[in-house]
Every structure is written in C-alpha cells, then in structure tokens.
Amino acid sequence: MAEARSRKISILIFLFALFILLSVFTGSWIVKMYKEQTSFSEKKTLKTVECGRYYYTIKSESVIYENGTLYFEIENTLGSDIASIGIESMNDRKEVLLGLGQGMSLPVSVPIDVAGWVMVYPTGCEGINFRNLSFEPRT
C-alpha cells in the first residue's frame, strides 16, 4: 500500500513538472510572437504615417516614353516637400532629386529601361505611396 501511494506521488510530481515545463515553453513562445508582431507593426505604421505626408499627382496626359527616356509632369498638390522620387520598372530603378515644394509642378525626364510597368514614389515610400504610370511607348 505504501508502495502504491509513493508511486502515485511520483507520477503526480512528474506530471506537475511536465505541466510547468510546457507552461514555460508556451509562455516564452507567446511573448516572442507578441514582440515580433509589435515591432513589425510599429515599423510599418511609422513608415505609413511618414509617407502619408506626400500628396502628389502625375498628369496622365504628360506621360511619354520615347527613345529610352521617360517624360512626365509631377505636381506636389498638398503636404510636405518632396526632395526626391524613385522611379522603378521591371528592369531598372532610378532616383531623381527634385526639391518639389507644395503647390509646385515640375517636368521630369529620366533615361530608364522600361518593360511593362513603371512605378513612381517619394524616396523611401515604395509599396506605400506610389503611382503606376501607363503609357504607349514611342520609338
């Protein structure tokens, strides 16, 4: 009888230790996931807020791609000054210094290899605050 009782106590101690071990493992995993998600969210949120300061338009009638050069007119309608823009196509990526203040409009010409699509964005805002340009290529 004493042997059965000590066996039960041993099993209970073992199961309790296993429960504690699993609890610690699960708790540390939850804390790790929480920290990863909050740091990712903070980075994305800050970048989105920062890029939300730029309000600009690109006049579709001004977009021309001719002899390997892309021409368009960009206007800073409202918001922060745009110091530079990134222009990205499937084959190439360029950065153009502008210094475009609020209410200003500038013509832009960039020699770039275009195949399929072109994306224009304030530098650092790719994927957040961008414009896709569509045009008929001229040779």
N, C-alpha and C positions, 0 to 999 in steps of 0.2 A: 504494500500500500504506500509506503514511504517512497518507494521507487517510482510508482506511477505519478505521485504528486510532484516529485522532483523533475520528472520528465515533462509534465505539463508546464511547470515553471520555466524550464529550459526552452521549450517551444514558444511560450509567451514572450520570453526575453528576446529570442531570435526574431520573432515576428515584429516585435516592437522596434528592434534595431533596424530591421528591413524597412519598416514604415518610416522611421526617421531618415534613413538614407535616401529613400525615394522622395520624401518631402524636401530635403535639402537640394537634391538634383532638380526637381521640378521648380522649386523656388528660384534657384540660380538661373535656370533656363528662362523663366518668365521675366526676371529682372534684365537679363541680357537682351531679350527680344524687345522689351519696353525701351531700353536705352538706344538700341539701334533704330527703332522706328521714330522716336522723338528727335534724334539728331538728324535723320533723313528729312523729317518733316520741317524742322527748323531751317535747314539749308534751302530746301525748295521754297518755303514760304518767304524767306528773306530775299531770295533771287526773284521771285514773282512780284513782290512788293517793289523791289528796286527797279525792275524792268517795266512795271506798270506806270512809271513816271513819264514814259515816252509816248507821245501821241503824234503820229506822222501819217502822211498819205503819199502814195506814189501814183501819179496820174497815169491811168492805163493807156491813154492815147499818146503818151510821151515815150512809152517803152518800145525800143527798137534794138534789134540785134543785127549788126551789119558788119561784114568783113572781120569777124572775130572780136568785135567791140560791142559792149552792151551800153546803150544810152537810155537814160530815164531822168525824170524830174521828181525830186523828193521835197516834200513840204512839211515842216515842223509846225503842226497846227496849234498845239497847246501842250504845255508841260515843260520838262527840263530840256536844256540844250543837248543836242546830240553831237558828241565830239567825233565819233567815228562810227562807220557801219561795216558790217560784214556782208559779203556777197558770196553765196555758195551755190555751186552747181554740182552735178553728179561727178564731174571730172576735175573741178578746180575750186579753190577758195581764195578770196582776196579780202583785204581790209583797206578801206578808204577813209582818210582823215577828212572831216567835213567842217566842224565848228559851226553847226547849224543851230542858230538861236530860234527862240519862239517867234512864230509868225513869218519866218524866212522860208524861202524856196530856192533850191539850187539845182542846176543841171549836173548830172553825173555821167561820166563816160569811163568805162573800165574795160581794158582788154582782158577777156576771160574766155576760157574754153567751155562752151555751153553744150550740153547734150541732154535734152529732155526737159529739165526744170531749173528754175533759179529761185533762190530764197534770199531775201534782204532783211537784215535785222540790225538793231543797235548792237555794238560790240558787247559781248557777254550775255546777250539775250536770245541766243539761238534756241529754238524749240519753245520759247515762251511768248515773245513779242516779235513776230516775223510777218512778212508779206511774201506770198508766192507771186511771181511775175509770169504772165502768159503773153506770148508774142508770136508773130510769124517771122521766122528767120529770113533775112535777106542776104544774098551773096553778092 
